[in-house]
Amino acid sequence: MKAKQLLVESIVYLLVALFLLTAVSKLIDLDKFTWQINNQVFDNRFTPYLVYGLPAIELMLAMLLPWPKTRLKALYGSAVLMALFTIYIGLVTFNVFDRVPCGCATAFKHLSWPQHLIMNLTITLLSFAAIYIEKMRKIAL
């Protein structure tokens, strides 16, 4: 397997693992996740959409990423989702909001906001790198 393809496969399965871990952890303790969403800085009227929508999107992306026919679209979706999370974490990290909301609802709850920002930036950049490689591969075909 070529090095670039191996890199894309590694990024894809990192994203699959990340999305499965975060979605399942949210769904296992839905009451806690609901409380944490309600404790964020945005209006609570968005809670029902976020509580069910975020895990659903994460699970959908985890299912679409491994398949070559849906991979590029799923990579775009992953990059957008990760970029949105990263922007939000950046805003929290740099004290843009009146208060700092509670932490992450997943296995990453022990990370500080700056550590979470670095992790999300890295994953976001990896997602965009995988998109670039996949697009170049399709052009070469």
WOFEN-V315440 format. One record per backbone hydrogen bond with DSSP energy under -1.0 kcal/mol. CO is the residue of the C=O (numbers start at 0). NH is the residue of the N-H. E is the energy in kcal/mol with one decimal. If there is no record, write none. Layout:
co=[CO:CO]
nh=[NH:NH]
e=[E:E]
This chain:
co=[1:2:3:4:5:6:7:8:9:10:11:12:13:14:15:16:17:18:19:20:21:22:23:24:28:29:30:31:32:33:34:36:42:43:45:46:47:48:49:51:52:53:54:55:56:57:58:59:60:66:66:69:70:71:72:73:74:75:76:77:78:79:80:81:82:83:84:85:86:87:88:89:90:91:105:107:111:112:113:114:115:116:117:118:119:120:121:122:123:124:125:126:127:128:129:130:131:132:133:134:135]
nh=[5:6:7:8:9:10:11:12:13:14:15:16:17:18:19:20:21:22:23:24:25:26:27:28:32:33:34:35:36:37:38:39:45:46:49:50:51:52:53:55:56:57:58:59:60:61:62:63:64:69:70:73:74:75:76:77:78:79:80:81:82:83:84:85:86:87:88:89:90:91:92:93:95:94:108:110:115:116:117:118:119:120:121:122:123:124:125:126:127:128:129:130:131:132:133:134:135:136:137:138:139]
e=[-2.5:-2.3:-2.4:-2.7:-2.4:-2.5:-3.0:-2.4:-1.8:-2.6:-2.6:-2.2:-2.6:-3.1:-2.7:-2.6:-2.6:-2.5:-2.6:-2.1:-1.8:-2.4:-2.6:-1.3:-2.4:-2.6:-2.3:-2.6:-2.5:-2.5:-1.1:-1.5:-1.7:-1.6:-2.4:-3.3:-1.5:-2.2:-1.9:-1.5:-2.8:-2.6:-2.7:-2.4:-2.7:-2.3:-1.7:-1.9:-2.4:-1.1:-1.5:-2.4:-2.8:-2.3:-2.4:-2.6:-2.8:-2.5:-2.6:-2.9:-2.4:-2.5:-2.4:-2.7:-2.6:-2.2:-2.7:-2.6:-2.5:-2.2:-3.0:-2.3:-2.7:-1.7:-1.6:-1.9:-2.7:-2.4:-2.2:-2.5:-2.8:-2.7:-2.3:-2.3:-2.8:-2.7:-2.3:-2.2:-2.1:-2.3:-2.4:-1.9:-2.4:-2.5:-2.6:-2.8:-2.3:-2.2:-2.2:-2.0:-1.9]
